[in-house]
């Protein structure tokens, strides 16, 4: 979008999808009205409350919210804009909805912005969201997703309003976000059955499209955060908006968050600890995470620690190592917690020249904290902060023994209105509007006691017709009357018992014991995607923003209690089972995980055979040895890990593992003919002597990782037969030299990572990998060139060639990578020239050419010609000094060094407004 032209405030703007019809008066808005945007924000807030938390007898809709004349003008405007966009889209009837939406919406918004100036950047976004919300009475099967998107886009529009004046030089960025909001609004409005647009607009959007759009929404915030950061560096007061998607299910959190931030008092020079405490399931982690994500911590060294409920000394030692790594970049292997405390105290006193901010989540026992930290916290640098969540304030009393202030915030139960809102919010996707009129809903909310975990689980497990509201009410009342245990634990048990399929229950228990904080996709392969989705719908597990599977500590503890004799995680428990020598008891064991146990144990193969029918997970660590060879068939085994340098106990016949989904281990004996079944989806080999002979027969294999396999020189010549392979990682296999020519047959490969290997070349037909999106060839120091077919990688978005020190040039076809967005050439010290058509990479948003000391000065012309470039990391070398003025003309420079603004003459770190430029 070009520079916006500002009209006078008394003008009336008229826009049309057809620029030749400038007098069309469908879209009109007085600029006097446009100034009153707070009125519109207030109205949309009321709409959201009415839709999500409606108390009346009418259907859930925003129509009973009275709108002012200002809002009516806005809605008349947004209605006209949407109709124009739809009409223009219908002209391209030969194209589908997805292919025309972006260009048509962008075209219309450009016209609006060129005529209206920056005021409409906020007003248009807000009015479009409000317009769709007002018609939310009937939506096709995606009502819940539409409402979430609209809530997020409303928050985004408000952030634009807040940053509008401070980012006045960055209209391009704000306008781009407006186009994004327009697209989302059109997608949502296409779902509305009863809207007046259904007569002329037949395009529909399925749930997958909405989910993809919601995911893209998360990428808009970093842009705003970067711009806000620049404003901070220029000493302008700036609000840094957190991503709305960070805690989408949080309700009533804003006031509590602000009070905890006030207690932290970051400007105070003293050392402080703030303890957030309350009963289990009350929302301590959610609140503390909201605080952690909200505050700006310039000048602090930061670390976040999550303490498991069953945390032992070995786990605490690992957390101490994380502290040393995150705060001081020291990779130290500790013997025990005593050494860890001594090392932390020593480094805090001698090397810490900056305050630290440590967030400790779920410190349930005082002994966890006393074992984790130095006895005297006075060794912490001044102005340091600890943010701790726990159930009892007394568990943090050790803090009082040091020269450090302790403040406490008790998390209260939710108010009745917020509690009702949370239940309805969780139920909105699978419960119709009649639920909110159900006479028992308020009594149900009251029985939940205002505890978010209970409210969330109850709301997520209400049936579509509301028929089980009375059943839940009866259960909660009986539980409260009996007074047996915590309410949240009883609710978890009830939800578990109500799971329809036994496979769902087994998957839930497996996750609680073995797979918490694993990658969501990987767990889906192991236990089944259908099972995982059922557990998510029941609010027993969650998919974090980082793509990890998480489970509330109360939920996990209850699951482990339900299955403590069937799933074994300690040597002592396993010895107890073997000592009984009861065949029936051995036949009930469904999982063994000894990967973290240091105590040695020998297991007889015949004992494992007795578990063969029930065993689902088998994970043996370095101290676990199996005597003999198993003979039975392990038909229910889903996950197998062997890292004890002895795989000779495994049955050779792969048919004896018919359902195995994930193999993790090392094949260490040269003469072992162990075969894997075709059912394997994921494989990870570390320090392995060889690849399994049946590798190319694994027709279901989607993900393969090869780590520290020093004897590997190449992959099998017929490796290209793995038709389902999507992800391949080869890391620190220092003798690995080449990929086979058949590699180019991997038609579904999406991600290839090869780190720190001696690979010399890529296959000639490498460009045939049309699905490849991410490629990392980092540290391949002997790679001299890329094949000419490289430019045919039509889907490639991210490319990392960092530390490929022998790479001299890029192929001429390189400029044909139309979708390439990120490129790293870091420390490619012999790279001299880019390709002639490098400037054709118009999607390229980020380039890292740090320490490319031999790169020729013509590269400067290519960099400044890239219109989409936002991030450039470069060193001001002697070869570039004659063309450095080109960079200065391209970037309005702001210089930043450490924590202080410095003179522009200092070439340290340079951040450009709207673009990111590092000069080191």
C-alpha positions, 0 to 999 in steps of 0.5 A: 500500500502506498502512503495514505493521503489524509483528507480534511476532517469535514470531508465525506469519503466515498469509495468503490470497488470500481475506481472509475465509479468515484461518485458511488455513494454506498460507502460513506462516513463522516470524519467527525464521527470517525473520531469517536472510536471509543463509542464503537469499542464500548459497543463491541464490548457489550456485543461480546458480553451479550453473545458469550454471557447472555442472561435473558430469554432471547436467542444469543445475539447482539441485536438487543444492544442499543447502538448510538448514531456513531456506531450506526454510521460505522456499521453502514460504512462497514456493510457497504465495504463488505458488499463491495468486496463481495460484489467484486469477488463475484465478478471473478466467478471462475475463481474460488473464494480462497484465491480471490479474497486476498487480492480483492480485500487488499484492493478495496482497503487500499482505496479506503486508506488512500482516501481516509488516512490513518483514522480508518486504520482503526475505525474500519477494523473495529467496525468490520468486526462489530458488524459481523458480531452483530449478525452472530445469531446463526452460524454454520457449524463453526460458531465457536471458531468464528467467535474466537477469531472475532475476539482476537481481531477485536483485540488486534484492532484495539492494539492498533488504536493504542499504537496508532499515534506512536507508530505514525511513520509505519502506516504500511504495517498498520494497513497490512494488519487492517487487510488481515482483519478484513480477510478474517471478517469476510471468512466469518461472515461467509459462515452466517446463514441468516445474513443478507449476504447469503443471497449473493455470496455462496462461498463457505469456509470450513473449520480447517480454514478458520483454524489456519487463519487463527494460527496466522493471527499469532504471527501478526503480534510480533510485528506490533511488538517489534514496533513497540520495542523501537518506540521504547528505545526512542524513549516514548511511553509505549504499551506492549500488547501481549498476544491474545492467543496466549491464554484464550480461555482465561476469564477475569484475569486482567485486574489480578494480573495488574495487581501482581505486576504492581507487587513486583515493582520492577523499578524498585532497587531492592530484591523482591519475591512475589508469591502467587498462591491458592488452591489447586485448579484456581488458576495460579499458573494462568495468572503468573504466565499472564504477568510473565508475558505482559511485562517488559524486562530490559536489562534482566536475565530471565529464566522460567522453571516448571517443577513437576508434582513428583519432582525428586532431587535428580529433577531439581539438579536438572533445573539448577543446570537450566538456571546456569544455562539460561542466566549465565550461558554455562553448560555445567554438569552437576553431581547433585543439588548441593554442588548446584547450590554452591555453584549458583551462589558462587556465580551470583556473587562473582559474575552476575552484573545484571538483575535476574528474573526467575519464574518458578511455577508449581513449587508445591513443597518448600523442600523443592525451593530450599534444594533448588536455590542457595540458602542465602538469597542475598547473593542475588543481584540487586533489583532481582525478582522471583515470581513463584506459584504454590498452593501454600504460602508457608512453602516459601518461608525460606525466603524470609531468612534472606535479605529479600522482600516477600509479597503475596497474592492469593488467587481468589475464586472467580466471580459468579459472572466470570464463572458463568462466562467460562462455562459458556465459553467452553461449552459454546462449541458443542452446546446450543443456545438453549443451554444458557436458558437452562434453569439449572445453569446458575446452580451448576456454576455455583456448585463448581465453587468458582474454581477455573479448572472445575468450571472448564472441565464441566463446561467442556463435557456438557452434551449438545442438548444440555441434557446432562446439566442435571446429572452434573448438578447432582454429582457436584452436590453429592461430592460437596456433601460427602466432602471426600477429597478436593472437588477438582480431583473428583471432577477429573475422575468423573470426566475420566469415567465418562470417556466413551471408549476404553482406548481414550482412557488408556491413552489418558493414563499413558500421557499422564505417566509418560508423555507430558510436555511432548510434542502434540503431533508425536503423541498423536502418532503414539496413542492415536489422533482420535483418542488425543482429540477426544481427551482435548475435547474433554479438557483433560489435555491441552495443546500449548502455543508451542505445540506441546501436550500439557496437562494440569498437575491435578489432572496428571496426579489423579491419572497416576493415582488411577493407574499406579500399579499398571504403569511403572516409572521406578526401579523399586516399583518394578522390583516389587512386581517381579518379586511377587512372580504372579503371572496375573499381576505381570500380565496387568502391566501396561507401561514401563519407563526407566529412562531417568533411573540411575539404579541398575536392574536386570530384567529377565526376557521371560518376565517381559514375555508375561507382559506382552499382551498388555504392554503399551509402552516400554522405555529402558534406560542405560542402567536397565539390562534384559537377559535373554531374548523375548519370544512373545508377540507384543501386539499392543506395544505403541512406544519402544525405547532402548538406550542401553547399548544392548538390543539383543533381547528384541525379537527379530521378527517385526510382525511381533510389534504389529502396532508399534508407532514410535521406536527410539533407541540405538541399534548397537550390535552389528550382527543383530537382524532386528526388524521393525514393523511397517506400522512405525510412524516415528523413529529416533536413533542416537549413537546407533551402530547401523540403520535397521535393515527393514528401514526402506520397508517402513511404508508408514514412516513420517518422521526420522531423526538420526543423532550422533551416529558417527559411523553413518556415511550415507543413507541406503540407495533406495531411501527414496522408497519412503513415500510417507516421509515428511520430516528428516533430521541428521544431526552431528553425524560427522562422517555423513557425506551424501544423500542418495540420488533416490532422495529426490523421490521423497515427494511428501518431504516437508522439512529436512535438517542436516546439522554439523555433518561432512556432507559434500553435495546434494543430489542433482534432482534435489529440486524435485522436492516440491513439498519441501518448506523448511531446509537447514544445512547448517554447519555442513562445512564441506558443501561447496555448491547447490545444484542448479535444480535448487530453484525448483523448490516451489514450496521452500519458505525457510533456508538455513545455510549457516556455517557452510564455510566452503560455499562460494556462490548460489546457483542462478536458479536461486532467484526463482524461489518465489515463496522463500521468506527466511534466508540465513548465510551466517558465517559463510566465510567464502561466499563471494557472490549471490545469484544475478536475480537475487532481487527477484526474491520478493517474498524474502522478509529476513536475511542473515549474512553476518560474518560473510566477509567475502561477499561482494559489494553488489549484494547491497543493491540486491538487499535494498531492492527487496521490498518485503525485507524486514530483518537484515543481519549484516557486518559492516565489512571493508568490502561493503564500505563503498556501498554502505550508503545504500543501506543507510538510505534504505533504513532510518537507523536507530542505534541500540547498544546493551540497554542504552541508546548510543550515538549513531556513530557506534556500529553495534546493534542497529534497529530500523523502524519497521525493519530490523537491521543488526550491524555488529 
